[in-house]
């Protein structure tokens, strides 16, 4: 209608157009219906989804078929890979019929893998379907690794690129080594080997391998060479040389061989300096660490030889330099009048003087000292700052001989060493106890103990001997000590006079002229029960160049229990050797095959089934000599070990027996004299029963400890007189307030016999009494 209105307004003929407009509308309606009917009779294309079989490998044939199930011709088919037109390098064979098309690859490769799209269209519409083509294949090189040459300190990338389906796994390894142990190496994600900060130790053969489980793995070995230009270890140093002395300038460099070294002085080659070139020579030595050591020797260096020396090292990969400054000036004079002013056990004070400092202030002094007792003396140094003229040397060892010398230093150099000074530190008591304390043998009244001296460094002075202390374990009192002389090596000591069947503790200490060491660890032992065996008495019978004959005797109670002997001997400062003698009747032995003109120490021990006797005195005899003597060390040992109780054990019974014999003799004499002077009718002094079974038995001797000294009797001691140790008869208590004093023994015996008159008659059971 808007169109009709417009035409009416424009043409101005409304009456003419009215019938035409009506017919036009009808025709347009009919034409539209016709078009709609034609359009509904046409169809757009539709595709059947297509599938690609899996497991395709390189070299096989692959064909993709794309088919429609509806659509009016004409139909147009198109193929795409990964959304793009097919590349020409795929060499695709495309064929098309009326309602389908095919895409063929013969042969197929891994490059054909991807998403393929089939597109169909006509004048009505279009449709497309996509499927994935996967082709598996073994690894193939994209970029093979190749030999590489790398400058030391640089960075390099060695490619190892491969392709394959599935994607291959790329690995690197160093031939003969694990790549992980080599620093500065890493593998990139694309399989390339990256070397950073290249070092000489990274030089070698490397191997790149790629595999994906399909076919044979790819392996390639290459050589990586690290090119090392010369590297001088020290860039600058100062050398001070005393005028007139020889100088040696040293320059060490590392790098790829061959290495060349050139010496310059003040930027001029040495061969251009006539005077210096005549007094200098160069050497080039291998350093043993993949480099060289260049030496420049200058003899009788002079003042004008000072300056800057350049050591220039080079090879085909580069060069490096070292600057050496040579200073030729006078050093200070050596210290004089060096002396030890004070000395202690572990420190000394040293004092010195200077006459000339060399026109330069003295910066410090160094004192070098060493022990003279060491086979290979080790020097120690201390530095004294400033211009001091005395110093205290600490941490020395006591009783040790030392030697020292010293030097002065300034900015120019060092003086000549001073004259050597020898000194000795004072002694200290030993700082450690004897070692390896052992109880070697235990008897009824003795013990043999052995030990070793402390370590030599713990003596703190010459050892003079040892203290052997012992006490009963239940006794809280302090130890009783004996002295044992010093012996080199293992010391053996005999401790006598002990109580039978008793527990003891024992310690040993070493001593010198200052004091004694700490005590050793306590050793515990228990003496044997029963009567001890008598100790053998040893003598030398005969001596010649190679043999010594000894004889021994055993006296005293218990000798019948002896089952054998053991003879012990050793050379002076040697080890003890034991010879067992199984016959108790054998009392002599000859030592053969001895060394000529040598001293031997010998002692004998008796044995029984219940224990051993005390060792005999150790005697000393020399081969090819008749002289015998008691070892001085063991003589002192015997003196210390001769216990007072042991002396009483022998002396008291002998003295008591002698006293009894004398008293009985005197009593008999007095009785006989009294009987002769007595009237016949006088009664006897004592009346005893006439029992025929009566027997007189003497009391046993009693072993007693030494009693306190006897003092003059006092009134208090007379109230309760002690009973006799040799009688069990009861005595009548005297009613006297004072004990009578007798002028002679006869008077005292007469008084005793007179008292017997008052003794009551003895009963019938008196035979059971002991008189």
PyMOL commands that set and color helices and strands:
alter all, ss='L'
color gray80, all
select helices_A, chain A and resi 2-11+14-40+88-90+110-112+179-181+200-202+270-272+274-278+303-305+456-458+559-561+632-641+644-677+716-718+745-756+764-768
alter helices_A, ss='H'
color red, helices_A
select strands_A, chain A and resi 46-48+56-57+62-70+76-81+84-85+93-96+100-105+114-121+126-133+135-143+148-151+156-158+161-165+169-174+185-187+193-195+204-211+218-227+231-232+236-241+247-254+260-265+268-269+280-286+291-298+307-315+318-328+336-343+348-353+364-371+380-385+390-393+401-409+421-424+435-442+447-452+463-472+480-485+490-495+503-512+523-526+537-543+548-553+564-571+577-581+588-591+599-608+611-612+619-622+628-630
alter strands_A, ss='S'
color yellow, strands_A
deselect
rebuild
show_as cartoon
